Amino acid sequence: MVPVTAITSENHSDSNAQLLVWGVNHHSAPIAIREQFALLETQISPLLQQLQKQLNQAFLQLNDSPIPVECVVVSTCNRMELYVVSLPHSQLESLIHQVLSAVLTPQQNASLSTDYLFIKKKLDAARHLFSVISGLDSMVLGETQITGQIKTAWRQAVSAQTTGPHLNHLFQTGFHVAKQVRQHTGIGQQIISFASAAVQLCCRIYGDLQNQRVLLIGAGEMIELCAAHFAAQNPAQLLITNRTRAHAEELAQKHHAQVLDFSNLDNSLTQCDIVISCTAAPSVIIERQHIAHAHKTRRNKPMVLIDLAVPRDIASDIEKLPNTYLYTVDDLGEITAQGLSARSKEALLGQKIIDRHLLDFAKWQDTRTLIPHIQALQNRVETIRKEELERAQQQLNNHENSAQVLLRFSQRLSARLSDSALAAIHHADHTDQSFLHRWLPRLFLHSRRTDQPKK
């Protein structure tokens, strides 16, 4: 346990809030590591709430009032990224590591190595999120699925009550940035998805697919895309299986496919030349012995298996079997890179859009530093107003001349409101005078047009 008494911070106001992203993705870790960090949907809310609770408790040991910790976790097949806003201090990364250790499984904890973790802070973290939401950080450059996935992650955090003004503004800005990148660049053109890449890979091996039987395992968005792409190739047979049969039947009806019982998956494998799997199973569902059994029935005819799931659905050691070709999402990278040159140019345009919005976000963050001062100023002015109004009211109750009361009220109010500013001017040194010379006219001498008295 990280001792909370060791946490220190110079300034605990909202103005000192720091953004941090911590995690693994396809840039920092291979699929064998990424799959260990894949979170079940049921894990996410407890993780967020526990992280927020422990960090808040740690900051409560500080003398000043802390800002509430905010956090969002993004978990997809290519990344597990934790976005946190809190006060900056040296123990933050250790605390995150500690909370994750308490929530993750022993197998996940075994992979919790700094060798594969990446950390970005402040505007680098914001730029990273904007790039991710826009599809510029995806394995398939320009893909759009990630935008919806991050919206889901953000909404889940909102539902868990672990977001606040900083992360809400950050993510909302990110969604707007993604829309701008789509509208003003050609990043979405000529995209080769994992589904279409899987078809191309199978066509390279078999030529055409009209004599091949294809089995799709799962019924999510990825399998639905695969069903559409493979159905367009008119395979000899298109088969679908899923733990929830109703979902498989709904998908099969759209693409004139046949539904197989998931409980009979072992025998289903014997019927197929091509297997595409993408489920949310927490562990492997196709073992080496399943494929070995299928080969006996199939008389060792070549078999292609494409595993699009993270964590993986298919045991990696089956590729050692003869006439067996196993591919993962990482293996499809070469095919999805087709057309990358043209899209890379569009990605540069997208980064320019991100940079512009990053400046706007930085300005928004800067305005947050003024909030305590603005609130203090507003409170001070309101206190003076109430005091002078009470004084004037008492004088009126004493039947003093109302015109004289109003005159004295306005004079005292004017004097007290300008007293601090005038004192600062009189006592300012040369450096302060230069600053005041620049800002006093802006603050006090430039009235808005709407403030001008009506003629």
HELIX and SHEET records of a PDB file:
HELIX    1   1 VAL A    4  ALA A    6  5                                   3    
HELIX    2   2 ASP A   14  ASN A   16  5                                   3    
HELIX    3   3 ILE A   31  PHE A   37  1                                   7    
HELIX    4   4 GLU A   41  PHE A   59  1                                  19    
HELIX    5   5 LEU A   92  VAL A  103  1                                  12    
HELIX    6   6 PRO A  106  ALA A  110  1                                   5    
HELIX    7   7 LYS A  122  ILE A  133  1                                  12    
HELIX    8   8 GLN A  145  SER A  159  1                                  15    
HELIX    9   9 PRO A  165  HIS A  184  1                                  20    
HELIX   10  10 PHE A  194  TYR A  206  1                                  13    
HELIX   11  11 GLU A  221  ALA A  231  1                                  11    
HELIX   12  12 ARG A  245  HIS A  255  1                                  11    
HELIX   13  13 PHE A  262  ASN A  264  5                                   3    
HELIX   14  14 LEU A  265  LEU A  269  1                                   5    
HELIX   15  15 ARG A  288  ARG A  298  1                                  11    
HELIX   16  16 SER A  316  LYS A  320  5                                   5    
HELIX   17  17 GLY A  333  THR A  336  1                                   4    
HELIX   18  18 LEU A  340  ASN A  397  1                                  58    
HELIX   19  19 SER A  402  HIS A  426  1                                  25    
HELIX   20  20 HIS A  430  LEU A  440  1                                  11    
HELIX   21  21 PRO A  441  LEU A  445  3                                   5    
HELIX   22  22 ARG A  449  ASP A  451  5                                   3    
SHEET    1   A 4 GLU A  70  THR A  76  0                                        
SHEET    2   A 4 ARG A  79  SER A  86 -1                                        
SHEET    3   A 4 GLN A  18  ASN A  25 -1                                        
SHEET    4   A 4 PHE A 118  LYS A 121 -1                                        
SHEET    1   B 6 GLN A 258  ASP A 261  0                                        
SHEET    2   B 6 GLN A 237  ASN A 242  1                                        
SHEET    3   B 6 ARG A 213  ILE A 217  1                                        
SHEET    4   B 6 ILE A 274  SER A 277  1                                        
SHEET    5   B 6 MET A 303  ASP A 307  1                                        
SHEET    6   B 6 THR A 324  THR A 328  1                                        
END                                                                             
